[in-house]
Every structure is written in structure tokens, then in C-alpha cells.
Amino acid sequence: MLTGKGVFLWQVKRVAGGDANAIAEQAKAAKLTHVLIKVADGRYSYNITNGVDMVPALVAALRARGIGAWGWQYVYGSDPPAEARKAVERVQLFKLDGFVVNAEAQFKAKGMDAKARKYMQELRKGLPGFPIGLSTYRYPTVHYQFPFKAFLDYCDFALPQVYWVGSMNPAQQLKKSYGEYRAIKAGIRVVPTGCAYAQGSWAPTPQQLNDFMAAARDLQLPGANFWEMATAQEKGGGLWSAVRDYDWATGSAPTPAPDEGDEEPPAPKPDIIARYLSALNSGDPNKVTVLYEKNTAKHAHNGQTRTGRSAIYAWYNTLLKKSLPGAKFSVIGSSANGSTFTLQWKATAAKAKVQRGKDSIVMSSANPNLIARHSTDFAIAKSAAMNEMPIPEEYPETGPIPV
């Protein structure tokens, strides 16, 4: 069955030049229990390069090292019986350990529920008693057009794609995803897939990958996967190192060694005031939150103090999205004394404003580019047509949960 730590592999040729033994050695060094290889795309075989099927050599190399070889297929629903037959053919040809169905946007169209069931019935007919899982959207409640039940009725596993792109709260998103899948099929075994890839200017951090795996273990899930082996090794391989070095059995991860030259704190970037105001004016709470130390920064307002980026994010999310949406922030006055900055500011939104805010910002001694302590004093004035909307101090969720 599907347990432990694994990765998806999309195009074999993109990892170690397609060298099966080298790929398998990397998987062994990472203590992976399984690798999920794309073996089919719709009605066609996949990972055929220059007329050579790259799958059988890789399956043999993984097996020689005690690593499970699973297959996966992207399905379109254009010809469900043919797609299912291709999946059965590839599973039986390579004697794979399990199979994952990757279904996404095509199945949101009208009438695709019946096609999903037709595909799964044909797949189960060809693979009776064989471990099968579904890889698709993380939040069924958001993607209500997708026929989750039509697929999951025939599956042993759910592999929700918990990709926290643009955010920094993988543990929270995993818990939400897990609850929604269990609501559809109470006994389904959930083995989630996290993101080990960058998108645009955003990229997950190695710590976020550790947090994702730790959350999976906290939920007592049988395992966790990542998309994807080649992308995790890009840009220096920091994400692959995080996957490799996390010990699934114990839940431990090594503390990263300091890079050469890190003994001295980085030189401070000029003018935290300008960076802070620019982040506020973006309207994006993420851009403000990353100005603070990750776990130890303290932010105080109205007699309440919150610690760490998650709590600070929640406060700014309420301020920028609910209390002062679309506000324009500007500086009235500021001064600096060493690592301490004072700031007077105002903000104007469509139906609310702050006439004078007073802030004190203390920068971190370990990293002078990040805020260690921040206290702010202000009051929001709203038009008579608006009810008073105080900024809450308790939040059910801390961070954006994109679809």
C-alpha cells in the first residue's frame, strides 16, 4: 500500500538525464518508499523518448533498491474505456505496485460524472483488488463541479494536490483538505501531495516542505508525496534537499548549516519605512508579513500582542482586506535611532480612514532587514453609513487558502 515519503516523476528524461540507476540512487538517498511515474497520457503511453520506453528500466532500478514503483495517468474523459485500457496495459506490462488517476479541469464539464464512472469501472474491471488512488484538487468544496465521488467510489487512496502557491501555510491547508476528503468518503486513506516547485516569483521554502510533512504525520496519515522530482532539483536543489533530509519515520529534519559568510548578519537594506509603506500600499498581507522575523517577531495593537508571521499575517489580512480595503497609506513623519524607527502615518480608503497612526519599529539584531518588534497605535474612522468593524484578535484561519 501507499505509505511513507514519495515523489511524482513527470518526465523521466528531466532527472539525471534519464539515467534509471542515477534516478533510483537519488530516490534511495532520499529514503523514498515509492516513486510515482507517469506511464500514460489519455489513450497513449507516456515517457517514450526517441522511441525508447523509459519506464521499464526505471521500474527495475527502483525495485532493485527496495523502492516501490507506482504509475500515474492524466485522463481527459474523451474516450473513457480506451483511457482505462491503456492504464491497465501499462500497469500489467511493468507489474507496477499501484496506480494513480490524475483527473482535473476536463471533468468539470456537464455530463462528465458518467464518463468518470465509466472510466473507473473499466479500470477496476481490469485491475480488481489493485491499489488505486485519485490525484486532483485539494478542496472539493471549491471545485464542486468536479465528480469527486464518481472517482473516489472506486479508489483506495486520495492524493489531494495541496499546493500552497502564493501562501505560506501548508499545515493549515493540509488539515482543511484532509477534512473535506474524509467528508466525501469517510474511510478513504489520504496521502497528500505537497508542492516542491516554484510558480512565477513565488517559491515554497524548505521549511514549508518540512511543515507539510510534519502536519501529515500529526494527522497520522500513512504518507506524503511531492510534485515533482525534477522541479525540486532546480535552482540549486534546496527543495530536493528538504524532501531528502526529512526523516519520515521520526519526523525530524536537520537544522540547515549556515552558508559560508553567514557568520556576520547581512547588511541592512535602506529605509524600512519605505519598504513597509510600499508593502501596505500593495494591499497584499503577504508582502507586509515577510518584513518580520518568522517565528519570534512581536506585533502589538490595541493592548493585544501577536507573535510570529502566521498571527501577524492574520492581523494584516483583516486590516487590508476588511477594515481598510484599497487604502492609500502615506507618511506624515518619521525618525530613526539606531535600529529603532518611529513613524507617523495616515491612510485613506473609500469608506474609512486613519487620520494619524503612530508606530515604533525595532529591527532584528540577527537580521537587520527584518522587524523584531512593532507596536502601532491608531483608530479607524468610518462614514456614518458604515458599522464599526474592529480588527479581531482571534482568527479561525491564518493565511490565504487559494484554490
Number of C-alpha atoms within 10 A of each C-alpha: 12 24 15 19 24 29 24 20 23 21 19 24 17 13 18 15 10 17 16 21 18 15 20 24 14 16 21 17 11 19 19 24 21 25 24 26 25 23 28 24 18 19 21 13 17 22 19 15 12 7 7 9 15 20 21 16 15 22 24 18 19 24 15 12 14 14 21 22 23 26 26 27 28 20 23 20 23 14 14 23 18 17 26 27 18 21 31 18 16 21 22 13 10 17 14 19 21 20 28 23 24 18 22 16 12 13 21 15 11 10 10 19 19 15 19 22 20 19 22 24 19 18 24 18 13 17 20 9 9 17 19 26 26 24 22 21 22 25 22 20 13 11 16 10 15 24 22 22 16 19 22 20 14 17 22 18 22 27 25 24 22 27 24 24 20 17 17 23 19 26 22 18 23 26 16 15 22 24 13 16 24 14 12 14 15 10 11 18 20 26 26 26 27 25 23 28 22 17 9 7 6 11 17 21 16 17 15 21 22 22 17 28 30 22 20 23 18 12 14 10 17 16 21 24 29 28 21 22 27 21 20 22 17 14 9 9 12 15 28 23 15 22 26 20 18 20 20 21 9 9 14 13 16 9 8 11 7 8 7 7 8 9 8 9 13 12 9 13 10 9 11 18 17 12 15 16 16 16 19 24 19 16 21 15 23 23 17 22 25 15 19 24 22 17 12 15 22 21 22 17 16 12 8 9 14 19 17 17 25 18 23 25 24 23 23 23 24 18 19 19 14 13 21 25 17 18 23 18 22 16 15 13 11 14 12 14 8 8 13 15 18 18 18 19 18 18 20 18 16 12 16 18 20 18 15 17 17 16 18 18 20 21 23 19 12 12 16 18 20 21 26 24 19 20 18 17 14 16 12 18 15 18 11 8 7 10 8 13 12 12 16 10 14 11 11 6 13 18 24 19 18 12 14
